Every structure is written in structure tokens, then in C-alpha cells.
């Protein structure tokens, strides 16, 4: 097969979250599985800035000016070529400095607000990707587009270029339904799609234009990033008012858990941590723990259980539940470290808590990969009290680093962590009810109990996690199976 991936972020060139990781790794896994794989993404300022650091050589694709129909006229783009590291996957970057040469990807860092022309910018990405596809004569079997930013690709595939795309299927992946890409109705004019498509079976969502919906209703196949999340988004509690649309398409929906890039996240080879270790030889972990305690200015005590947390400081991640129960938690004889950035209110509350418990609770407000690696390596437990979590990556990293995850029973967390209560000897972590501070504390106490009183069982849980395989190869083969099924249905 030839799979063309269209994504608004591709790690290591551009990334704000899990989407970048997926779009940087999955196309390489397709290629490793013996398929042809191509990526189309914007040429942001960040891509140029990261090029030297990640060994990206940018060269003109030799296609001249690409004309992209927009808003009754056209925009133009340059086509710049590069390669995903460690692979032969070609990446085509759409170059339009007016849209993409900015200090942020979606949000202006100066104001903290979304760029006002985000609809135009990412309609340009979808339309530009299709234009590039045609000009380059790519001849794919699968157009795989991600999230609202590339949500129009399946609409163009179905409504504007049905003839050109005969025999090609479109697959759309939703990474987080809480980001639907909703814009004013008059932005419909940028799309170049017939105005008849502005109706509630298609691109309209309560009177507005919804780019995620464009992908959901028009793609031949839809995937999301875990089986449990695929079920959850069909319910009112998680569907963000999109549940009806998704239920209607449930036969074409598949949940596939993200993979981990073990070239980056592996305690045996990780160069960002002070000592390497493995399931067979875990000795280095206590060195990492000591270093972690030092970095967060906590007392260096090997026997004190250390709980790590990493994530965006937003309501979704449930860190407020920890604050709600902090007094009790701090009495249970542990240390806690948290790395994250986000909501200023939450930041203030966390800083206050750290001030109150300087020997036990430490917070670093930053986006810092090195510290993230040190937390995964040095902590004994990793806490993720998410209210919802489409996939989640940190629980997968944690397992690999022998850091026992404590997670809420939702989305990808539910799919990937085997709770002690149900799995006993085979457990890899502890699972508790989402959005319940009380259940979270109970799970934490259970974990502390095993850690303190049953070191054999604790070691077994660490090893169970370290021996699991959550590599991209495994996810890629599920995607490829899904593509094959959908291709068979093409007339
Ligand atoms: P989400 O996509 O909802 O943010 P995921 O768990 O799927 O959550 O992915 C988040 C990724 O970003 C993980 O690789 C995580 O380690 C990383 N990350 C989040 N916050 C930080 C931070 N402050 N510093 C370093 N890495 C971070």
C-alpha cells in the first residue's frame, strides 16, 4: 500500500502533544512494515528552527509554485522536501509564510489566544495537501488525515475530487474529540466546497462550521486512539455533542492504541537519565530516583515512595483532585513531583501546595523533556487521575521504566493498565474510578501498602510492565489491517 499521512504536526519537526508523536512515528512504522509512506504537513517556523537539531535537510521539491484554490481565488505554496529521521519516508512541507511563519502553531504565545485565522490556515493545509498530492502525482491507496486541522481532507476526497481519488480510501483519526475545530459559518467560503454541504448531516454543527465533523462524516474509515475511547465518544458523557454522529458511523470506527517510540523511551538506552537499567538489572533506578529528588529539591531518601506526574495543567488531567485531597495524601509518607504547564490558576494552587509541603511536594512549571525522562526513570509510581484520556502515553512510558502507573479507568488508560484488583499476579498498575478523589486516594493507599509491605509483589508488577510491548509496530499493523478491510469495500 501507499499511505499518505496529512497532519498539522509531525515530531520531531513540530509538536504540541500526542498528535505530533503519532504523525512522526506511524508513517515510519508503515514503511518498516513494507509499505510506501509519505507525509504532508506545514512548514512552520519551528520546522526551520528544529532542522539543524534533528538533522533535517530541507530541499526544494522542484515543483515550482503550488496553486491552492481558496475563497473564490487561490493561495500559493512552495513545496519543500525532507525526510523523517531514521527512515526513507518523504515529508512534503507546505510553505506559506503568511500562514505558518509564526511563533506558535495554533496559539499566539504572547496573548495565549488562538490565532484568529486558524480556520483559514488549516483549511489551507487540507486543500493544499490535496493540491500537492495531485501535482506530485502521488497515487496513494490511503489518505490518512488527523484531527480537525486535516478534517477537510475526507470531504475533498468525497465531494470535490471523487474521480481523481477513485480507488483511494480516506481514513480519519481523532486524537481528542474535545478539540473539534469549530468556526463561524461564513468561514465555509474558504473551503471551496458547495454551500449545500453546510447542513447538519455534513459540515454544520449547531449553526457553525465544524472541521472535525467534516472528517467524521466523510471518511471511509474512522479511528481513534484506544478501544475504550472509541466506546466513550459514542456516549453523551464523552462525545462533546458529537456522540450521535459517531454512533451513526460506529461500523466504520476502530480504536487503536498509540505506540511508544522505544528508541526514545527505553531505560536500557536512554541518554537523558543518569543511569540505565532493565527488568533483569534494575539497579540503576535508585540512582535515577536520587537524582530526581535532587532536581526537585526534595530530601534524598531511597526508601520513601516517590510519585511522579507529568502533563498539561488542564481540567482534563485531574490534578485538582490531588490538591483536593492533598492534606491526607501528604500524611501517607510519600513524596510527589509534578511537571507541567498550563492553566495559571492551577499553577498558582500547585505552587502554594509546594510551598506548604516543601519536603514532600514539588512542582516544576515547564515543558522539559529531560525532566520528563528523569521522572519516568526515577519515580516509583506514576499518577494519572485524568477525567478522560483518549490514549495517554505516560502510562506506557512508566511501565517501560518500572514505574508503576496509578490511572483512572478511562480511555487508553483502561485499555493499557492491568489493575491489581482484577489481575493480581499479572497486574501492571492500579486503576480507580475517574473524577473521584476518594477512589484515587484509596488506590494510592493500596499501592503504598504493596510497596511498603510486599516488595516481591511490587517487583513483579514493575517487571510485568517492563516486559510489555507497546511499540509502534504493533499499532501500525492494526492500522494496516483496518486499511485493508476498508480497501476491500471500495468498488
Ligand atoms: P496529551 O496529548 O493529552 O497532552 P499524552 O499523554 O497523550 O497527553 O501526551 C503528552 C506528551 O507530552 C507526553 O509525551 C508527555 O510526556 C509530554 N509532556 C506533557 N507535558 C510535558 C512537560 N511539561 N514537559 C515535558 N513533556 C511533557
Boltz pocket constraint, residues with backbone or C-beta under 6 A from the ligand:
constraints:
  - pocket:
      binder: B
      contacts: [[A, 16], [A, 17], [A, 18], [A, 19], [A, 310], [A, 311], [A, 312], [A, 339], [A, 340], [A, 341], [A, 364], [A, 366], [A, 367], [A, 368], [A, 369], [A, 372], [A, 391], [A, 392], [A, 393], [A, 394]]
      max_distance: 6.0
